[in-house]
Each structure stands twice: as C-alpha cells, then as structure tokens.
Amino acid sequence: MASETFVDTSGFYALLAERDEMHERAARILRQAEHRRATFVTTDYVLDETATLLVARGFGHLVDDFFQSTLRSKACVVEWTSPEMFARAAAFMAKHIDQRWFFTDCVSFQAMRARRLREALTKDEHLRRPGSKRSFGMVDESGTFALPRVSAGVGLLS
C-alpha cells in the first residue's frame, strides 16, 4: 500500500507559489514522493481555503486549474465533509477552543484521524500533533500531479 500524506492549504500554496520560502523544499519532496508512488489526502475545506488564499494573494487566475488538477488526480484523495465529520469537527473545536484552531483545521484533524495519517504537507505547527511528523511533497498513479504555477521557472509539479 502506498503511503498517504495529508496536504494542508500551506502545503498546496508552497507548491504553487515559487516565491514561497518553502517552495524548493516542497518541490524536492514532490520528486521524492513520485518515486514512492505516494498518495495525498486533503479535504474539501482545504480546497476551499486554498482557492480563497490564491484569490486573496492575487492568483485567482490559478483557481480553476487548481481545482481541475486536484479533483482529477488519481494521487490526490479528497475527503468530502459528511454531516458526521462536520459534527465531530464542531465538537472537537468546542472542546479545544483554547487552541484557537480554525474550523478547517478541525476538519483536517478528523480526516487525518479517520485515515490514521501521521504526515502532513504543511507549514502550520498546529498540524504537528503528538505522533505526527512534518513533511513536504506530492504524486499521481502515472507519477504526475500537475498543478498550475504562480510564475515561470522550475515546474512545481510535473
């Protein structure tokens, strides 16, 4: 079974934005993941948050390609938020309100718990929970997971 890594908004953004300080590291981990035939998991809430961030930072022209490439990729599994997951995330947020996590983070925690994921492509320290590792990388059954890039130069995802 291929390994699975959760991808958070900051992970997607680092892969998309060549000017991001973690872009090179994210791109390198992507290449390594291609060799492992890794699978990436995210949520509909993370896709929403990533699209919103792209628009807010002036990269709205990338949103359609971002959605199309992630939703078509065989290497990226989207966990759609069911009413049950929503309720678990809401209860988790209420229980841990002192942590100041956003609801999207709470949905991510529930998806990671359900799939027993221990690695996340993220820059967010709050996703580094007990027993988890930090990571940065992506892939597709054919070895590709193409996402648009913010500027010309090295391809983010080939």
C-alpha positions in Angstrom: 0.0 0.0 0.0 1.3 3.4 -0.9 1.9 5.9 1.9 -0.5 8.7 2.4 0.3 12.3 3.4 -2.2 14.9 4.3 -1.9 18.2 2.3 -2.9 21.4 4.0 -3.5 24.8 2.5 0.0 26.0 3.3 1.4 22.8 1.6 -0.6 23.5 -1.6 0.4 27.1 -1.6 4.1 26.3 -1.1 3.9 24.0 -4.2 2.1 26.6 -6.2 4.0 29.8 -5.3 7.5 29.8 -6.5 8.2 32.8 -4.3 7.1 31.0 -1.1 10.1 30.3 1.2 9.2 26.5 1.3 8.7 26.1 -2.4 12.0 24.5 -3.2 11.7 22.1 -0.3 8.1 21.2 -1.3 9.2 20.6 -4.9 12.1 18.4 -3.8 9.8 16.3 -1.6 7.3 16.0 -4.5 10.1 14.5 -6.6 10.9 12.0 -3.8 7.2 11.2 -3.4 6.9 10.4 -7.1 9.5 7.6 -6.6 7.5 6.2 -3.6 4.2 6.5 -5.5 2.7 8.3 -2.5 -0.9 9.3 -2.3 -2.0 12.6 -0.9 -5.2 13.3 1.1 -6.9 16.6 1.6 -10.4 17.9 2.4 -13.0 19.9 0.6 -12.4 22.6 3.3 -8.7 22.7 2.5 -9.5 23.1 -1.3 -11.9 26.0 -0.4 -9.3 27.6 1.9 -6.5 27.2 -0.8 -8.7 28.8 -3.5 -9.6 31.6 -1.2 -5.9 32.2 -0.4 -5.0 32.2 -4.1 -7.6 34.9 -4.8 -6.6 36.9 -1.8 -2.9 36.9 -2.8 -3.7 37.9 -6.4 -3.5 34.5 -8.0 -7.2 34.0 -8.8 -6.3 33.0 -12.3 -4.9 29.7 -10.9 -8.1 28.6 -9.1 -9.8 26.8 -12.0 -6.6 24.8 -12.9 -6.0 24.1 -9.2 -9.5 22.6 -8.8 -9.3 20.7 -12.0 -5.9 19.2 -11.4 -6.6 18.2 -7.8 -10.0 16.8 -8.5 -8.8 14.7 -11.5 -5.6 13.4 -10.0 -5.5 9.7 -9.0 -2.8 10.6 -6.5 -4.9 13.1 -4.5 -7.9 11.8 -2.5 -10.4 14.4 -1.4 -12.2 13.6 1.9 -15.6 15.3 1.5 -17.0 16.5 4.7 -20.1 14.5 5.7 -22.6 15.6 8.3 -20.9 13.2 10.8 -17.4 14.6 10.1 -18.8 18.1 10.4 -20.3 17.3 13.8 -17.1 15.6 15.0 -15.1 18.7 13.9 -17.5 21.0 15.6 -17.3 19.0 18.9 -13.5 18.9 18.6 -13.3 22.7 18.1 -15.6 23.4 21.0 -13.6 21.0 23.3 -10.3 22.7 22.2 -11.5 26.3 21.8 -8.4 27.5 23.8 -6.2 26.3 21.0 -7.6 28.9 18.6 -7.8 26.4 15.7 -9.9 27.3 12.7 -12.7 25.1 11.7 -10.9 23.9 8.6 -8.1 22.7 10.9 -10.6 20.7 13.0 -12.0 19.1 9.8 -8.4 18.3 8.8 -7.7 16.7 12.2 -10.8 14.5 11.8 -9.8 13.4 8.3 -6.3 12.6 9.4 -7.6 10.7 12.4 -10.0 8.7 10.3 -7.2 7.7 7.8 -4.6 7.3 10.6 -2.3 9.8 8.8 0.9 10.8 10.6 2.4 13.0 7.9 1.3 16.4 6.6 2.5 18.6 3.9 2.1 21.9 5.8 3.9 24.8 7.4 1.4 25.0 10.2 2.8 24.0 13.6 -0.7 23.3 14.9 -1.0 20.3 12.5 2.0 18.8 14.2 0.2 16.8 16.7 1.5 14.1 19.1 2.7 11.2 17.0 2.7 13.1 13.7 5.7 14.0 11.5 6.2 17.1 9.4 6.8 16.6 5.7 6.6 18.4 2.4 5.6 16.5 -1.0 3.0 15.1 -3.9 2.1 12.3 -6.8 -0.2 10.6 -9.2 -0.6 7.0 -10.5 1.3 7.9 -13.6 3.9 9.7 -11.5 2.4 13.1 -12.1 0.2 15.5 -10.2 0.1 18.7 -12.2 -0.8 21.9 -10.5 -0.6 25.4 -12.1 2.4 27.5 -11.0 2.4 31.1 -10.0 5.4 32.2 -12.1 7.6 30.8 -14.8 10.6 28.7 -14.0 11.0 25.3 -12.4 7.8 23.3 -12.7 6.1 22.8 -9.4 4.5 19.5 -10.1 5.4 17.7 -13.3 
